[in-house]
């Protein structure tokens, strides 16, 4: 697959670069460039990222970072069986537990929420850092919802991390998942409160909490492009003022 000229391979993390030192120099550079493309595309073009990950995998399947990247690319394209196999391979190579939550989420994706719950109660969870433990809690709550156990999902998310006023990288997603579970259980007033709290913590727009909050408040945002398209050519765009306004009108947890 073509590599853009601006990609040198030097963009990769220093730990990954160190792993690639076991390869011949030219091969290491090629692998690095493909890994850069995986990271660059995985959010906006997961299928493209998956393609580059397969190239890297063909070139260096014995490098743990390559197996991990291939796992995340497969995960992003909902190829959960393939992702789980790659994550397991990476874990065997490194001996770390960092991938445990996403491995459990793959079990959810494969329709095995009971297995995900088993993993949530495994000793490996105690070896995770705080971020990993929160991620595991999110996966366990999702598994409960998969099984139709809404109340249990809500209880699973209730934790010191949820109650804390401190904003951490996981705070917005944790509050969002809790709000979404409350809403699914018909507890709309509490859901609104927690969607609002998720908005407060969501500094980089990682969730659509603001949209969910607006829906609960009965707010519908006017599409400026649609309004402009409806104007007759040459006439003043009266929708220009309306586009920024909101009109009152009588509105689940996701995989990671």
N, C-alpha and C positions, 0 to 999 in steps of 0.2 A: 504494500500500500504506500502511496506517496507521502513523503514527509516534507512539510513546508520548510522553506529555506531558513526561516528564523529559528527553527528548532535545532539546537546543538547537542542536546543530551546533558549539558551541564546544569540544566534546570532541576534535575532530580535531587531528592534529599541526600544528604551526605552519607547516611547510613546505607541507603540503597546503592549509592556509588561505591561504597566500600565492599558491599556484597558482590558487585559486578567485577571487582578486581580479580576474581578467580578465573575470569574469562580472558581470552586473547583480546588485545586492545581494540582492534577493529570490530570484533563481535560485541564487545562490551558497549562500544559507542552506538552500534545499531540497536541493541536492546534498550539502551538508555533513551534513545530517541522515540522508540515505540512506547515506552512507559510514560514518557512526557505526553505523548498524544493521548494515551488512555486517560491520564489525569486531566488533560485539557478538555476532552470531549465528554467525559462520563455523565455530566449533568445535562448538557444541552443536546448531545447526540450519542446516547448510550449504545446504539447499534454500531456507530463508527468506532467508539471506544472499544467495543467488543472485538471488532475486526483487528485493531492494532494489538489488543491483548493476545489474540491468537497467534499473531506474527511473533510477538515476544516469547510466547510459550514454545513455539517451534524452535526458536533460536536458543533458549536457555531454560529448559523445563526443570533443571536441577537447582535453580536459584529461588529461594523462598519468596523474595519480593516479587518475582515474576508470577509465581503461583498465586500469591495474594492479590496482585493486580488483576489477574485473570478471573479470580473469584469474584471480585467486586464488579468487574465488567459483566460477568454472567449474571450476577445478582441484579444489577441495574436493568438488565433485559429480561428479568423474570425467568431465567434459566436456572431454577433453584437446585435441581439435582447436580448440574454441572458446577454451580457455585460451591455447593457443599463439598463436593469432591476436591476442588481446588483449595478451599479453606482447610480441609483436613490434611491435605498434603503439606501446606504451608506450616500448619501447626506441628506436624511430625518433624519437619525440618528445624523448627526454631524451639520447640518445647514450651512456647508461651501460651497464655490463655486469652490473649487480647481478642481473638476472633470468636470466642465462645458465644457472645450474644448474637452476632450476625449468623453464626452457624445454627443457633436455635431458631432464628427468624426464617432461615431457609426451611427448617422443618415445618414451620407454619405454612410457608409457601407451597410445600409439598402435600398440604392437607393433613399434617400430623401434629396438631396442637398439643396433644397429650405428651408427645416426645419433647416438644419445646418446654412444657411445664416440668418434665423430669429434669431437663438440663438446667432449668431455673433453680432447682433444689439441689444441684450437684455441688460437690466440694470445690470445683473449679471457680464457682462464683465468688467465693471468699478470697480468692487470689486476685480478683479484678480490682482495678483502681476505682475511685468513686464514680468517674464517668462511665466506666464499664458496668458497674453495679446498677446505675440508673438506667442504662440501656437495657440491661437484663430485665429490670422491672417493667420497662415499656413493652418488651417482647412478651413477658409473662401475662401482662394485662391484655395484650392483643390476643394471646392464645385463649384466655378466658372468654373474650368476646367471640372468638371463632366458635367456641363451644356453647354460645348462648348464655353464658354466665355473667350477665352485666353487673350485678351487685358485687360479685367476686372481683371483677375487673376494677371496679371503683375502689374497693378495699385494697387491692394490690397496689394501686397508685398512691394511696395515702401513706405518706412517709415524711421523715424529717426534711428531706430535700424539697418536697412539695410545699411544706409549711414554711420553709425558710424565706425570709425577705431578701436574702442575698441572691444576686443574679449571676448564674454560672452558664457556661455554654449549653448545658442541657435544660435549663430552666424553662424556656419558652415551649419546647417540645413536651416536657413533662406536664406543664399546666394545660397545654392544648389537649393532650391525650385525656387528661382528667375531665376537662370541660366537655369534650366530645362524648366521653362515656356517660357523663351526667345527662347530657342532652338525649342520648340514646335511651336512657332509662326514664325519660320524661320529666327530669328535674330541671326545667328550663331556667328558672330564676337563678339557681346555683350555677348552671352552665354559663349563663351570661356573665356572671361574676368572674368565673375562671377564664373565660375567653378574654375578658378585659385585662385580667392579670397576665395572660399570655402575651397580649399586645404590648403591655408595659415592658416585658422582658425580651421581646422579639426585636432586637436592635438591627438585625441584618435581614429581616424579612424571610426567615427560614420556614415560616408557617403562613397560612392564610387566615390567621386568627382575626385580623381586622375585618376581613370580608364576612367571616362567620358572625362576628359581633354585629355588623351592620345588618345582616339578614335577620338576626334576632330582634333588632330594633326596628325592623320594617323599613329599612332605608334601601332605595334602589338608585344606583348611580347611572346617570345619563351617559351614553357613549357619544363622545364628541364627534368622532368620525361619522357615525351613523346619522347624527343630526345634521352635520355639514352636507352629507350626501343628499339629504332630502330637500335642501334649499334649491331654489331655481337659480340658474347661472345669472350672475350679474346683480342679484339682489343682496342686500345686506344680510349677513348671517346672524339672524336673531338668536340662533341656537348657541352663539358664542357665549352669551351670558348663562344660558341654561346648562351648558356643558359642565361648568364647574359646580353646579348646584346639585342638591340631592332632593328627590321628591319622596314624600311619604307614600308607602304602598303597603296593602294588607300583607318565612323559611323557617367521620368515624375514624375512629383510629385507623392509621394506615400502616402499611409495612414501611420499615425503615428504608 
